[in-house]
Amino acid sequence: MPKWMRPEMLMAIAAFVTSIAAVWVAWEQSRLMRVQQHASMRPILTTAAGMNAGQLTFHVANVGVGPALVRSAELAFGSEGTADWTAYRQKLFPELDEGVIAVVNVDAIEGRPIAAGESFSALTLQVREEARTPEVFRQFFSRFRSAEEWPNLRICYCSVFDRCWTTEVSGEAAPVKECPAPTNWQSAPLASMAAVSGEPVPGRAGPGVPGTTPDAIPQASPD
């Protein structure tokens, strides 16, 4: 009888195979638990751009089941991002003078957690009340005749497990290895509007934007 067929050797082989199977089962159970844990805390951010009553608003919502930590955000037009607010505004509204469009809300979302189920307006622009004429409204609304012409807000965010995704207007969240550095995107429109008005523009601008104060933002007049 070959040595490996002896009872004691067969028992040793069986024990070895059993231990390997036990290790694999434990590893697979651990992997499944991690997957379930990550899925139970996954954030899903959505962004949308809406126009109504002379306003353009970027909406952000967390429709997932876990908190999202926003690492960076960027204004874009289609797939082309920009940090130049003046150029961006001129591309959005090429037929309107800069003084016609006012920032009425801006939220410094970079670095802040967004709870599951939370939604808010990240940026709202509107036609100034004194400039609301039929011709201005026509130019305002005619700018966005197709989906390709809609403005974009691109956000990169992470879960509590440091898994990250990017999302943009009318797009699905896409996983990424890591997020780019914060852009401090909200400072550009506020600084631009401050330069136009000659006064500090209030708003939720976050650190690094001079002359801004919370809770003093001008609100749109009811129609």
KAPE-V45710 format. One record per residue. N is the residue number from 1. RES is the residue in one letter. PHI is phi in whole degrees, 0 to 359 (none if undefined). D_FIRST is the distance of its C-alpha to the first C-alpha in Angstrom with 1 decimal. Layout:
n | res | phi | d_first
N | RES | PHI | D_FIRST
N | RES | PHI | D_FIRST
//
This chain:
n | res | phi | d_first
1 | M | none | 0.0
2 | P | 302 | 3.8
3 | K | 300 | 6.4
4 | W | 289 | 8.4
5 | M | 266 | 6.6
6 | R | 294 | 7.2
7 | P | 307 | 10.6
8 | E | 293 | 12.7
9 | M | 288 | 11.8
10 | L | 298 | 12.4
11 | M | 294 | 15.6
12 | A | 292 | 16.7
13 | I | 297 | 16.4
14 | A | 298 | 18.3
15 | A | 295 | 20.8
16 | F | 296 | 21.4
17 | V | 299 | 22.0
18 | T | 297 | 24.3
19 | S | 295 | 26.3
20 | I | 298 | 26.8
21 | A | 297 | 28.1
22 | A | 295 | 30.3
23 | V | 296 | 31.8
24 | W | 296 | 32.5
25 | V | 298 | 34.1
26 | A | 296 | 36.3
27 | W | 296 | 37.4
28 | E | 294 | 38.3
29 | Q | 296 | 40.2
30 | S | 296 | 42.0
31 | R | 296 | 42.9
32 | L | 295 | 44.2
33 | M | 294 | 46.3
34 | R | 295 | 47.8
35 | V | 299 | 48.7
36 | Q | 294 | 50.3
37 | Q | 296 | 52.1
38 | H | 295 | 53.5
39 | A | 294 | 54.5
40 | S | 286 | 56.2
41 | M | 235 | 58.4
42 | R | 281 | 59.0
43 | P | 274 | 62.6
44 | I | 226 | 64.1
45 | L | 271 | 67.5
46 | T | 236 | 69.8
47 | T | 233 | 73.0
48 | A | 213 | 75.9
49 | A | 245 | 79.4
50 | G | 233 | 82.2
51 | M | 237 | 85.9
52 | N | 197 | 88.5
53 | A | 51 | 92.2
54 | G | 76 | 92.4
55 | Q | 238 | 89.3
56 | L | 242 | 86.0
57 | T | 233 | 83.3
58 | F | 263 | 79.7
59 | H | 260 | 77.7
60 | V | 233 | 74.4
61 | A | 216 | 72.1
62 | N | 257 | 68.7
63 | V | 261 | 67.2
64 | G | 272 | 63.8
65 | V | 245 | 62.4
66 | G | 225 | 62.4
67 | P | 289 | 65.0
68 | A | 246 | 65.6
69 | L | 254 | 66.6
70 | V | 283 | 68.8
71 | R | 270 | 68.2
72 | S | 204 | 70.7
73 | A | 216 | 73.1
74 | E | 209 | 75.0
75 | L | 286 | 77.9
76 | A | 213 | 77.3
77 | F | 233 | 78.9
78 | G | 72 | 76.3
79 | S | 260 | 73.5
80 | E | 263 | 75.9
81 | G | 275 | 76.1
82 | T | 205 | 79.0
83 | A | 254 | 80.3
84 | D | 268 | 83.9
85 | W | 295 | 85.5
86 | T | 299 | 88.8
87 | A | 295 | 87.1
88 | Y | 294 | 84.9
89 | R | 297 | 87.9
90 | Q | 295 | 89.8
91 | K | 287 | 87.0
92 | L | 292 | 86.8
93 | F | 231 | 90.5
94 | P | 293 | 92.1
95 | E | 266 | 95.3
96 | L | 251 | 95.9
97 | D | 293 | 97.5
98 | E | 300 | 95.3
99 | G | 290 | 97.7
100 | V | 284 | 97.2
101 | I | 259 | 93.6
102 | A | 240 | 93.0
103 | V | 276 | 89.8
104 | V | 248 | 90.0
105 | N | 198 | 86.4
106 | V | 212 | 83.7
107 | D | 242 | 80.6
108 | A | 282 | 78.8
109 | I | 275 | 75.3
110 | E | 295 | 73.4
111 | G | 87 | 71.5
112 | R | 258 | 72.1
113 | P | 278 | 69.6
114 | I | 242 | 70.2
115 | A | 291 | 69.0
116 | A | 301 | 67.3
117 | G | 88 | 70.1
118 | E | 279 | 72.7
119 | S | 216 | 75.0
120 | F | 195 | 78.1
121 | S | 262 | 80.3
122 | A | 277 | 79.3
123 | L | 204 | 82.4
124 | T | 229 | 85.5
125 | L | 246 | 88.3
126 | Q | 214 | 91.5
127 | V | 289 | 94.8
128 | R | 302 | 97.4
129 | E | 301 | 99.8
130 | E | 288 | 102.9
131 | A | 254 | 101.3
132 | R | 279 | 100.2
133 | T | 239 | 102.0
134 | P | 305 | 101.0
135 | E | 292 | 100.6
136 | V | 295 | 98.3
137 | F | 297 | 96.2
138 | R | 298 | 96.0
139 | Q | 294 | 94.8
140 | F | 297 | 92.3
141 | F | 277 | 90.6
142 | S | 288 | 90.8
143 | R | 292 | 88.6
144 | F | 242 | 85.5
145 | R | 262 | 85.5
146 | S | 215 | 81.8
147 | A | 298 | 78.5
148 | E | 292 | 78.2
149 | E | 265 | 81.4
150 | W | 286 | 80.4
151 | P | 291 | 80.1
152 | N | 227 | 76.8
153 | L | 232 | 75.4
154 | R | 260 | 72.0
155 | I | 234 | 70.1
156 | C | 245 | 66.9
157 | Y | 218 | 65.4
158 | C | 227 | 62.3
159 | S | 271 | 60.5
160 | V | 292 | 59.9
161 | F | 264 | 56.4
162 | D | 65 | 58.1
163 | R | 268 | 57.1
164 | C | 237 | 60.1
165 | W | 216 | 61.8
166 | T | 243 | 65.0
167 | T | 217 | 67.3
168 | E | 210 | 70.7
169 | V | 302 | 73.3
170 | S | 59 | 72.0
171 | G | 230 | 68.5
172 | E | 271 | 65.1
173 | A | 294 | 63.4
174 | A | 241 | 61.2
175 | P | 292 | 58.6
176 | V | 224 | 59.3
177 | K | 292 | 57.5
178 | E | 203 | 60.7
179 | C | 266 | 64.4
180 | P | 290 | 67.2
181 | A | 294 | 69.7
182 | P | 303 | 72.4
183 | T | 258 | 75.4
184 | N | 52 | 78.1
185 | W | 302 | 79.1
186 | Q | 287 | 81.6
187 | S | 291 | 83.9
188 | A | 294 | 85.1
189 | P | 296 | 86.7
190 | L | 293 | 88.3
191 | A | 296 | 89.7
192 | S | 296 | 91.0
193 | M | 292 | 92.8
194 | A | 295 | 94.2
195 | A | 294 | 95.6
196 | V | 290 | 97.3
197 | S | 279 | 98.7
198 | G | 81 | 99.7
199 | E | 228 | 98.2
200 | P | 301 | 94.9
201 | V | 264 | 92.8
202 | P | 288 | 91.2
203 | G | 161 | 87.7
204 | R | 276 | 84.3
205 | A | 262 | 83.6
206 | G | 80 | 81.4
207 | P | 292 | 81.7
208 | G | 93 | 83.2
209 | V | 245 | 85.9
210 | P | 291 | 89.3
211 | G | 77 | 91.9
212 | T | 251 | 89.7
213 | T | 224 | 89.9
214 | P | 283 | 88.0
215 | D | 62 | 89.6
216 | A | 237 | 92.6
217 | I | 283 | 91.5
218 | P | 292 | 94.1
219 | Q | 256 | 93.3
220 | A | 292 | 94.1
221 | S | 288 | 97.2
222 | P | 293 | 96.8
223 | D | 279 | 98.1
//
